[in-house]
Each structure stands twice: as structure tokens, then as C-alpha cells.
Amino acid sequence: MALTIIEAFATIQMVDVHLPTTDGRHLVLLRYTKPRKEHELLLHLLGMILPAQSAPRLSS
């Protein structure tokens, strides 16, 4: 059963979104994909919540 839960959560992806700015830098957003209903149910049953999406940062 634990392997099934891990496999279900493995479908949540972490992505870095890089958006160029007009001054040549990049706005970087670290995001995870939206949890599906099965993820939300598993998180609830496990008493867990996903962390808030992180704040954007600028890179040069």
C-alpha cells in the first residue's frame, strides 16, 4: 500500500518557470503542479498539506 501512495504522489511535478524581463534578468517561479482529487484525498487522510508555492525571485 505504501508503494501505491508513493507512486500516486510521484505524479506531482516540480517545475521552474523562467520568464524574461525587459532588463535582461529572469523572473523565476518554482511551482508544483495542481494536485488531483486523489492527491487531495490522500493528503487529507495522511493529515498533510502541500507547502505554499514559493515567492518569485529574480536572477541575473
PDB file of N, CA, C and O in Angstrom:
ATOM      1  N   MET A   1       0.824  -1.192   0.000  1.00  0.00           N
ATOM      2  CA  MET A   1       0.000   0.000   0.000  1.00  0.00           C
ATOM      3  C   MET A   1       0.874   1.264   0.000  1.00  0.00           C
ATOM      4  O   MET A   1       0.554   2.232  -0.689  1.00  0.00           O
ATOM      5  N   ALA A   2       1.964   1.259   0.762  1.00  0.00           N
ATOM      6  CA  ALA A   2       2.827   2.442   0.816  1.00  0.00           C
ATOM      7  C   ALA A   2       3.410   2.752  -0.550  1.00  0.00           C
ATOM      8  O   ALA A   2       3.555   3.919  -0.911  1.00  0.00           O
ATOM      9  N   LEU A   3       3.746   1.724  -1.310  1.00  0.00           N
ATOM     10  CA  LEU A   3       4.302   1.935  -2.647  1.00  0.00           C
ATOM     11  C   LEU A   3       3.260   2.583  -3.555  1.00  0.00           C
ATOM     12  O   LEU A   3       3.603   3.443  -4.366  1.00  0.00           O
ATOM     13  N   THR A   4       2.002   2.187  -3.431  1.00  0.00           N
ATOM     14  CA  THR A   4       0.930   2.781  -4.225  1.00  0.00           C
ATOM     15  C   THR A   4       0.781   4.264  -3.909  1.00  0.00           C
ATOM     16  O   THR A   4       0.589   5.071  -4.819  1.00  0.00           O
ATOM     17  N   ILE A   5       0.867   4.630  -2.648  1.00  0.00           N
ATOM     18  CA  ILE A   5       0.762   6.035  -2.247  1.00  0.00           C
ATOM     19  C   ILE A   5       1.944   6.822  -2.814  1.00  0.00           C
ATOM     20  O   ILE A   5       1.761   7.921  -3.339  1.00  0.00           O
ATOM     21  N   ILE A   6       3.138   6.274  -2.711  1.00  0.00           N
ATOM     22  CA  ILE A   6       4.328   6.947  -3.251  1.00  0.00           C
ATOM     23  C   ILE A   6       4.204   7.115  -4.762  1.00  0.00           C
ATOM     24  O   ILE A   6       4.542   8.169  -5.302  1.00  0.00           O
ATOM     25  N   GLU A   7       3.722   6.080  -5.441  1.00  0.00           N
ATOM     26  CA  GLU A   7       3.534   6.163  -6.889  1.00  0.00           C
ATOM     27  C   GLU A   7       2.518   7.241  -7.251  1.00  0.00           C
ATOM     28  O   GLU A   7       2.696   7.955  -8.238  1.00  0.00           O
ATOM     29  N   ALA A   8       1.453   7.365  -6.457  1.00  0.00           N
ATOM     30  CA  ALA A   8       0.441   8.389  -6.717  1.00  0.00           C
ATOM     31  C   ALA A   8       1.047   9.785  -6.564  1.00  0.00           C
ATOM     32  O   ALA A   8       0.800  10.660  -7.395  1.00  0.00           O
ATOM     33  N   PHE A   9       1.829   9.999  -5.520  1.00  0.00           N
ATOM     34  CA  PHE A   9       2.429  11.311  -5.300  1.00  0.00           C
ATOM     35  C   PHE A   9       3.559  11.600  -6.292  1.00  0.00           C
ATOM     36  O   PHE A   9       3.924  12.760  -6.484  1.00  0.00           O
ATOM     37  N   ALA A  10       4.110  10.578  -6.915  1.00  0.00           N
ATOM     38  CA  ALA A  10       5.184  10.780  -7.893  1.00  0.00           C
ATOM     39  C   ALA A  10       4.695  11.541  -9.118  1.00  0.00           C
ATOM     40  O   ALA A  10       5.504  12.063  -9.885  1.00  0.00           O
ATOM     41  N   THR A  11       3.388  11.609  -9.310  1.00  0.00           N
ATOM     42  CA  THR A  11       2.858  12.322 -10.470  1.00  0.00           C
ATOM     43  C   THR A  11       2.794  13.832 -10.245  1.00  0.00           C
ATOM     44  O   THR A  11       2.546  14.580 -11.191  1.00  0.00           O
ATOM     45  N   ILE A  12       3.013  14.291  -9.019  1.00  0.00           N
ATOM     46  CA  ILE A  12       3.080  15.732  -8.766  1.00  0.00           C
ATOM     47  C   ILE A  12       4.462  16.208  -9.216  1.00  0.00           C
ATOM     48  O   ILE A  12       5.484  15.696  -8.757  1.00  0.00           O
ATOM     49  N   GLN A  13       4.481  17.171 -10.100  1.00  0.00           N
ATOM     50  CA  GLN A  13       5.730  17.650 -10.684  1.00  0.00           C
ATOM     51  C   GLN A  13       6.143  18.987 -10.087  1.00  0.00           C
ATOM     52  O   GLN A  13       5.297  19.831  -9.792  1.00  0.00           O
ATOM     53  N   MET A  14       7.447  19.178  -9.910  1.00  0.00           N
ATOM     54  CA  MET A  14       8.013  20.475  -9.541  1.00  0.00           C
ATOM     55  C   MET A  14       8.616  21.069 -10.806  1.00  0.00           C
ATOM     56  O   MET A  14       9.368  20.401 -11.515  1.00  0.00           O
ATOM     57  N   VAL A  15       8.285  22.321 -11.084  1.00  0.00           N
ATOM     58  CA  VAL A  15       8.811  22.972 -12.286  1.00  0.00           C
ATOM     59  C   VAL A  15       9.369  24.343 -11.935  1.00  0.00           C
ATOM     60  O   VAL A  15       8.888  25.008 -11.017  1.00  0.00           O
ATOM     61  N   ASP A  16      10.387  24.754 -12.676  1.00  0.00           N
ATOM     62  CA  ASP A  16      10.942  26.107 -12.588  1.00  0.00           C
ATOM     63  C   ASP A  16      10.473  26.847 -13.832  1.00  0.00           C
ATOM     64  O   ASP A  16      10.786  26.446 -14.953  1.00  0.00           O
ATOM     65  N   VAL A  17       9.732  27.911 -13.638  1.00  0.00           N
ATOM     66  CA  VAL A  17       9.263  28.723 -14.753  1.00  0.00           C
ATOM     67  C   VAL A  17      10.157  29.955 -14.819  1.00  0.00           C
ATOM     68  O   VAL A  17      10.238  30.716 -13.855  1.00  0.00           O
ATOM     69  N   HIS A  18      10.825  30.155 -15.945  1.00  0.00           N
ATOM     70  CA  HIS A  18      11.725  31.290 -16.141  1.00  0.00           C
ATOM     71  C   HIS A  18      11.077  32.252 -17.127  1.00  0.00           C
ATOM     72  O   HIS A  18      10.836  31.901 -18.282  1.00  0.00           O
ATOM     73  N   LEU A  19      10.799  33.458 -16.668  1.00  0.00           N
ATOM     74  CA  LEU A  19      10.190  34.483 -17.511  1.00  0.00           C
ATOM     75  C   LEU A  19      11.187  35.624 -17.689  1.00  0.00           C
ATOM     76  O   LEU A  19      11.630  36.216 -16.705  1.00  0.00           O
ATOM     77  N   PRO A  20      11.544  35.939 -18.940  1.00  0.00           N
ATOM     78  CA  PRO A  20      12.497  37.034 -19.152  1.00  0.00           C
ATOM     79  C   PRO A  20      11.859  38.383 -18.825  1.00  0.00           C
ATOM     80  O   PRO A  20      10.669  38.594 -19.061  1.00  0.00           O
ATOM     81  N   THR A  21      12.663  39.288 -18.282  1.00  0.00           N
ATOM     82  CA  THR A  21      12.197  40.644 -18.002  1.00  0.00           C
ATOM     83  C   THR A  21      12.777  41.588 -19.050  1.00  0.00           C
ATOM     84  O   THR A  21      13.674  41.213 -19.805  1.00  0.00           O
ATOM     85  N   THR A  22      12.269  42.790 -19.089  1.00  0.00           N
ATOM     86  CA  THR A  22      12.725  43.756 -20.094  1.00  0.00           C
ATOM     87  C   THR A  22      14.156  44.227 -19.845  1.00  0.00           C
ATOM     88  O   THR A  22      14.797  44.764 -20.748  1.00  0.00           O
ATOM     89  N   ASP A  23      14.669  44.027 -18.609  1.00  0.00           N
ATOM     90  CA  ASP A  23      16.040  44.471 -18.316  1.00  0.00           C
ATOM     91  C   ASP A  23      17.064  43.331 -18.397  1.00  0.00           C
ATOM     92  O   ASP A  23      18.188  43.477 -17.917  1.00  0.00           O
ATOM     93  N   GLY A  24      16.685  42.203 -18.998  1.00  0.00           N
ATOM     94  CA  GLY A  24      17.628  41.115 -19.218  1.00  0.00           C
ATOM     95  C   GLY A  24      17.706  40.080 -18.109  1.00  0.00           C
ATOM     96  O   GLY A  24      18.397  39.073 -18.262  1.00  0.00           O
ATOM     97  N   ARG A  25      17.026  40.296 -17.014  1.00  0.00           N
ATOM     98  CA  ARG A  25      17.006  39.304 -15.941  1.00  0.00           C
ATOM     99  C   ARG A  25      15.878  38.307 -16.200  1.00  0.00           C
ATOM    100  O   ARG A  25      15.152  38.418 -17.188  1.00  0.00           O
ATOM    101  N   HIS A  26      15.741  37.339 -15.303  1.00  0.00           N
ATOM    102  CA  HIS A  26      14.660  36.364 -15.392  1.00  0.00           C
ATOM    103  C   HIS A  26      13.900  36.332 -14.072  1.00  0.00           C
ATOM    104  O   HIS A  26      14.494  36.330 -12.994  1.00  0.00           O
ATOM    105  N   LEU A  27      12.589  36.306 -14.179  1.00  0.00           N
ATOM    106  CA  LEU A  27      11.740  36.066 -13.025  1.00  0.00           C
ATOM    107  C   LEU A  27      11.581  34.555 -12.932  1.00  0.00           C
ATOM    108  O   LEU A  27      11.118  33.920 -13.879  1.00  0.00           O
ATOM    109  N   VAL A  28      11.957  33.983 -11.806  1.00  0.00           N
ATOM    110  CA  VAL A  28      11.927  32.528 -11.640  1.00  0.00           C
ATOM    111  C   VAL A  28      10.820  32.168 -10.654  1.00  0.00           C
ATOM    112  O   VAL A  28      10.789  32.653  -9.524  1.00  0.00           O
ATOM    113  N   LEU A  29       9.919  31.311 -11.107  1.00  0.00           N
ATOM    114  CA  LEU A  29       8.827  30.823 -10.275  1.00  0.00           C
ATOM    115  C   LEU A  29       9.015  29.324 -10.090  1.00  0.00           C
ATOM    116  O   LEU A  29       9.004  28.574 -11.066  1.00  0.00           O
ATOM    117  N   LEU A  30       9.186  28.882  -8.852  1.00  0.00           N
ATOM    118  CA  LEU A  30       9.266  27.456  -8.556  1.00  0.00           C
ATOM    119  C   LEU A  30       7.849  27.008  -8.210  1.00  0.00           C
ATOM    120  O   LEU A  30       7.264  27.491  -7.240  1.00  0.00           O
ATOM    121  N   ARG A  31       7.304  26.100  -8.987  1.00  0.00           N
ATOM    122  CA  ARG A  31       5.913  25.704  -8.821  1.00  0.00           C
ATOM    123  C   ARG A  31       5.773  24.191  -8.875  1.00  0.00           C
ATOM    124  O   ARG A  31       6.554  23.499  -9.526  1.00  0.00           O
ATOM    125  N   TYR A  32       4.755  23.692  -8.172  1.00  0.00           N
ATOM    126  CA  TYR A  32       4.376  22.295  -8.331  1.00  0.00           C
ATOM    127  C   TYR A  32       3.031  22.263  -9.039  1.00  0.00           C
ATOM    128  O   TYR A  32       2.237  23.199  -8.952  1.00  0.00           O
ATOM    129  N   THR A  33       2.795  21.156  -9.746  1.00  0.00           N
ATOM    130  CA  THR A  33       1.560  21.027 -10.497  1.00  0.00           C
ATOM    131  C   THR A  33       0.369  20.900  -9.554  1.00  0.00           C
ATOM    132  O   THR A  33       0.512  20.491  -8.401  1.00  0.00           O
ATOM    133  N   LYS A  34      -0.792  21.254 -10.057  1.00  0.00           N
ATOM    134  CA  LYS A  34      -2.003  21.207  -9.247  1.00  0.00           C
ATOM    135  C   LYS A  34      -2.306  19.766  -8.847  1.00  0.00           C
ATOM    136  O   LYS A  34      -2.349  18.880  -9.700  1.00  0.00           O
ATOM    137  N   PRO A  35      -2.517  19.530  -7.541  1.00  0.00           N
ATOM    138  CA  PRO A  35      -2.823  18.171  -7.097  1.00  0.00           C
ATOM    139  C   PRO A  35      -4.183  17.719  -7.651  1.00  0.00           C
ATOM    140  O   PRO A  35      -5.133  18.499  -7.716  1.00  0.00           O
ATOM    141  N   ARG A  36      -4.250  16.456  -8.044  1.00  0.00           N
ATOM    142  CA  ARG A  36      -5.511  15.883  -8.488  1.00  0.00           C
ATOM    143  C   ARG A  36      -6.350  15.534  -7.273  1.00  0.00           C
ATOM    144  O   ARG A  36      -5.871  15.591  -6.140  1.00  0.00           O
ATOM    145  N   LYS A  37      -7.590  15.175  -7.510  1.00  0.00           N
ATOM    146  CA  LYS A  37      -8.508  14.825  -6.419  1.00  0.00           C
ATOM    147  C   LYS A  37      -7.945  13.687  -5.570  1.00  0.00           C
ATOM    148  O   LYS A  37      -8.084  13.702  -4.347  1.00  0.00           O
ATOM    149  N   GLU A  38      -7.312  12.703  -6.204  1.00  0.00           N
ATOM    150  CA  GLU A  38      -6.746  11.584  -5.436  1.00  0.00           C
ATOM    151  C   GLU A  38      -5.629  12.060  -4.517  1.00  0.00           C
ATOM    152  O   GLU A  38      -5.484  11.552  -3.405  1.00  0.00           O
ATOM    153  N   HIS A  39      -4.836  13.032  -4.972  1.00  0.00           N
ATOM    154  CA  HIS A  39      -3.785  13.595  -4.122  1.00  0.00           C
ATOM    155  C   HIS A  39      -4.399  14.308  -2.924  1.00  0.00           C
ATOM    156  O   HIS A  39      -3.955  14.130  -1.790  1.00  0.00           O
ATOM    157  N   GLU A  40      -5.428  15.122  -3.185  1.00  0.00           N
ATOM    158  CA  GLU A  40      -6.072  15.854  -2.096  1.00  0.00           C
ATOM    159  C   GLU A  40      -6.660  14.901  -1.062  1.00  0.00           C
ATOM    160  O   GLU A  40      -6.569  15.156   0.139  1.00  0.00           O
ATOM    161  N   LEU A  41      -7.261  13.808  -1.521  1.00  0.00           N
ATOM    162  CA  LEU A  41      -7.817  12.814  -0.599  1.00  0.00           C
ATOM    163  C   LEU A  41      -6.708  12.163   0.220  1.00  0.00           C
ATOM    164  O   LEU A  41      -6.830  12.044   1.439  1.00  0.00           O
ATOM    165  N   LEU A  42      -5.634  11.741  -0.433  1.00  0.00           N
ATOM    166  CA  LEU A  42      -4.516  11.118   0.283  1.00  0.00           C
ATOM    167  C   LEU A  42      -3.893  12.080   1.285  1.00  0.00           C
ATOM    168  O   LEU A  42      -3.598  11.696   2.417  1.00  0.00           O
ATOM    169  N   LEU A  43      -3.693  13.330   0.875  1.00  0.00           N
ATOM    170  CA  LEU A  43      -3.135  14.322   1.796  1.00  0.00           C
ATOM    171  C   LEU A  43      -4.032  14.493   3.015  1.00  0.00           C
ATOM    172  O   LEU A  43      -3.546  14.563   4.143  1.00  0.00           O
ATOM    173  N   HIS A  44      -5.340  14.559   2.786  1.00  0.00           N
ATOM    174  CA  HIS A  44      -6.286  14.710   3.892  1.00  0.00           C
ATOM    175  C   HIS A  44      -6.210  13.500   4.828  1.00  0.00           C
ATOM    176  O   HIS A  44      -6.145  13.660   6.046  1.00  0.00           O
ATOM    177  N   LEU A  45      -6.217  12.305   4.263  1.00  0.00           N
ATOM    178  CA  LEU A  45      -6.165  11.087   5.084  1.00  0.00           C
ATOM    179  C   LEU A  45      -4.869  10.981   5.872  1.00  0.00           C
ATOM    180  O   LEU A  45      -4.854  10.431   6.973  1.00  0.00           O
ATOM    181  N   LEU A  46      -3.788  11.501   5.318  1.00  0.00           N
ATOM    182  CA  LEU A  46      -2.494  11.464   5.997  1.00  0.00           C
ATOM    183  C   LEU A  46      -2.283  12.658   6.929  1.00  0.00           C
ATOM    184  O   LEU A  46      -1.274  12.733   7.630  1.00  0.00           O
ATOM    185  N   GLY A  47      -3.243  13.595   6.934  1.00  0.00           N
ATOM    186  CA  GLY A  47      -3.114  14.778   7.788  1.00  0.00           C
ATOM    187  C   GLY A  47      -2.009  15.709   7.323  1.00  0.00           C
ATOM    188  O   GLY A  47      -1.346  16.351   8.137  1.00  0.00           O
ATOM    189  N   MET A  48      -1.813  15.782   6.005  1.00  0.00           N
ATOM    190  CA  MET A  48      -0.733  16.594   5.459  1.00  0.00           C
ATOM    191  C   MET A  48      -1.294  17.662   4.532  1.00  0.00           C
ATOM    192  O   MET A  48      -2.402  17.537   4.012  1.00  0.00           O
ATOM    193  N   ILE A  49      -0.510  18.707   4.337  1.00  0.00           N
ATOM    194  CA  ILE A  49      -0.844  19.724   3.343  1.00  0.00           C
ATOM    195  C   ILE A  49       0.417  20.021   2.542  1.00  0.00           C
ATOM    196  O   ILE A  49       1.535  19.897   3.043  1.00  0.00           O
ATOM    197  N   LEU A  50       0.215  20.415   1.289  1.00  0.00           N
ATOM    198  CA  LEU A  50       1.364  20.828   0.489  1.00  0.00           C
ATOM    199  C   LEU A  50       1.802  22.211   0.950  1.00  0.00           C
ATOM    200  O   LEU A  50       0.964  23.012   1.365  1.00  0.00           O
ATOM    201  N   PRO A  51       3.085  22.504   0.887  1.00  0.00           N
ATOM    202  CA  PRO A  51       3.539  23.843   1.281  1.00  0.00           C
ATOM    203  C   PRO A  51       3.033  24.877   0.281  1.00  0.00           C
ATOM    204  O   PRO A  51       2.701  24.546  -0.857  1.00  0.00           O
ATOM    205  N   ALA A  52       2.980  26.110   0.712  1.00  0.00           N
ATOM    206  CA  ALA A  52       2.580  27.192  -0.188  1.00  0.00           C
ATOM    207  C   ALA A  52       3.581  27.295  -1.328  1.00  0.00           C
ATOM    208  O   ALA A  52       4.757  26.963  -1.174  1.00  0.00           O
ATOM    209  N   GLN A  53       3.100  27.755  -2.463  1.00  0.00           N
ATOM    210  CA  GLN A  53       4.007  27.981  -3.588  1.00  0.00           C
ATOM    211  C   GLN A  53       5.013  29.061  -3.155  1.00  0.00           C
ATOM    212  O   GLN A  53       4.643  30.027  -2.487  1.00  0.00           O
ATOM    213  N   SER A  54       6.256  28.894  -3.534  1.00  0.00           N
ATOM    214  CA  SER A  54       7.283  29.828  -3.099  1.00  0.00           C
ATOM    215  C   SER A  54       7.144  31.173  -3.814  1.00  0.00           C
ATOM    216  O   SER A  54       6.536  31.269  -4.880  1.00  0.00           O
ATOM    217  N   ALA A  55       7.715  32.197  -3.209  1.00  0.00           N
ATOM    218  CA  ALA A  55       7.682  33.539  -3.796  1.00  0.00           C
ATOM    219  C   ALA A  55       8.585  33.579  -5.013  1.00  0.00           C
ATOM    220  O   ALA A  55       9.592  32.872  -5.062  1.00  0.00           O
ATOM    221  N   PRO A  56       8.233  34.405  -6.006  1.00  0.00           N
ATOM    222  CA  PRO A  56       9.110  34.543  -7.180  1.00  0.00           C
ATOM    223  C   PRO A  56      10.434  35.193  -6.793  1.00  0.00           C
ATOM    224  O   PRO A  56      10.517  35.931  -5.810  1.00  0.00           O
ATOM    225  N   ARG A  57      11.463  34.906  -7.582  1.00  0.00           N
ATOM    226  CA  ARG A  57      12.757  35.548  -7.342  1.00  0.00           C
ATOM    227  C   ARG A  57      13.313  36.007  -8.680  1.00  0.00           C
ATOM    228  O   ARG A  57      12.936  35.489  -9.731  1.00  0.00           O
ATOM    229  N   LEU A  58      14.197  36.966  -8.636  1.00  0.00           N
ATOM    230  CA  LEU A  58      14.855  37.477  -9.839  1.00  0.00           C
ATOM    231  C   LEU A  58      16.254  36.905  -9.921  1.00  0.00           C
ATOM    232  O   LEU A  58      16.974  36.857  -8.924  1.00  0.00           O
ATOM    233  N   SER A  59      16.637  36.470 -11.110  1.00  0.00           N
ATOM    234  CA  SER A  59      18.005  36.033 -11.322  1.00  0.00           C
ATOM    235  C   SER A  59      18.626  36.871 -12.421  1.00  0.00           C
ATOM    236  O   SER A  59      17.933  37.381 -13.301  1.00  0.00           O
ATOM    237  N   SER A  60      19.932  37.005 -12.359  1.00  0.00           N
ATOM    238  CA  SER A  60      20.604  37.836 -13.375  1.00  0.00           C
ATOM    239  C   SER A  60      21.207  36.993 -14.463  1.00  0.00           C
ATOM    240  O   SER A  60      21.809  37.526 -15.395  1.00  0.00           O
TER     241      SER A  60
END
